[in-house]
Amino acid sequence: MAADAALQSLFEDVCRTLTAAGFDVAIADTGERTGLRIRCEAGAVVVSWKAGEESQAPGTRGHDGQGELFAEYRGIRKALREALLAVLVQAGYAAFSDRDTEVRVALR
């Protein structure tokens, strides 16, 4: 139970920190389909980004047939990941990148 409360507290703190840094935050389970998304997983808060229609540049590939964009946006993802890591680490969090698309903030 204490771990759940600590993770919820970390989640709220990360949301506040990113919002204060100017990021537009969407909670992953609120139905927001695109943008910066934050969710809890076992022992960590996970921050990711999902491109939307408005982000699709001319000449990029389209949809996968289920409405999901599959253009990669490597440059955008890399820049965003680096910015997220800089903000979170400078704020004192144990943040690290675990994939090309996600930043994790671990419980201490």
C-alpha positions in Angstrom: 0.0 0.0 0.0 2.8 2.4 0.8 4.4 1.7 -2.5 1.2 2.6 -4.3 1.0 5.9 -2.4 4.6 6.7 -3.1 4.1 6.0 -6.8 1.0 8.1 -6.9 2.9 10.9 -5.2 5.7 10.6 -7.7 3.2 10.6 -10.5 1.7 13.9 -9.3 5.1 15.5 -8.7 6.3 14.6 -12.2 3.1 16.0 -13.7 3.6 19.2 -11.7 7.3 19.5 -12.6 6.7 19.0 -16.4 3.7 21.4 -16.4 5.8 24.0 -14.6 8.5 23.5 -17.2 6.0 24.3 -20.0 5.0 20.9 -21.2 1.4 20.2 -22.0 0.7 17.0 -20.1 -2.0 14.4 -20.8 -2.7 11.6 -18.4 -2.5 8.3 -20.3 -5.8 6.9 -19.1 -7.9 10.0 -19.7 -8.7 9.2 -23.3 -6.3 11.8 -24.7 -4.9 10.0 -27.7 -2.0 12.2 -28.7 0.8 14.3 -27.2 2.9 13.9 -24.1 1.5 11.1 -22.0 2.2 10.1 -18.4 1.3 6.8 -16.7 2.3 4.6 -13.8 3.9 1.2 -14.2 5.5 -1.1 -11.6 7.9 1.1 -9.6 8.1 3.9 -12.1 6.3 6.8 -13.8 6.6 6.6 -17.6 6.5 9.6 -19.9 6.0 9.1 -23.6 4.8 11.0 -26.7 2.4 10.0 -29.4 2.1 12.0 -32.6 -1.2 13.2 -33.8 -2.7 14.2 -37.2 -1.5 17.8 -36.6 2.0 16.5 -36.2 2.2 14.6 -39.5 4.6 16.3 -41.8 4.0 16.3 -45.6 5.6 13.3 -47.2 5.5 11.1 -44.1 3.7 7.8 -44.2 0.1 7.5 -43.1 -1.9 5.2 -40.9 -1.6 1.5 -40.2 -5.3 0.9 -40.9 -6.3 1.2 -37.3 -6.0 4.9 -37.1 -2.5 4.9 -35.6 0.2 7.0 -37.2 3.3 4.9 -37.9 5.6 7.7 -39.1 8.6 7.6 -36.8 9.4 11.2 -36.0 12.8 10.2 -34.8 14.2 13.8 -34.6 11.2 15.0 -32.6 11.2 12.0 -30.3 15.0 12.4 -29.6 14.7 16.1 -28.9 11.7 15.6 -26.6 13.3 12.7 -24.8 16.5 14.8 -24.2 14.4 17.8 -23.0 12.3 15.6 -20.6 15.5 14.0 -19.2 17.1 17.4 -18.7 14.1 18.8 -16.8 13.5 15.7 -14.7 17.2 15.1 -13.8 17.7 18.8 -12.9 14.7 18.6 -10.7 16.3 15.7 -8.8 14.4 12.7 -10.2 16.0 9.3 -11.0 15.0 9.6 -14.7 16.4 7.6 -17.5 15.5 6.7 -21.1 14.5 3.0 -21.5 13.4 3.1 -25.1 13.5 5.4 -28.1 10.0 6.7 -27.1 9.9 6.6 -23.3 11.4 8.2 -20.2 11.1 6.5 -16.9 11.2 8.1 -13.5 12.0 5.5 -10.8 10.9 5.4 -7.2 13.9 5.9 -4.9 
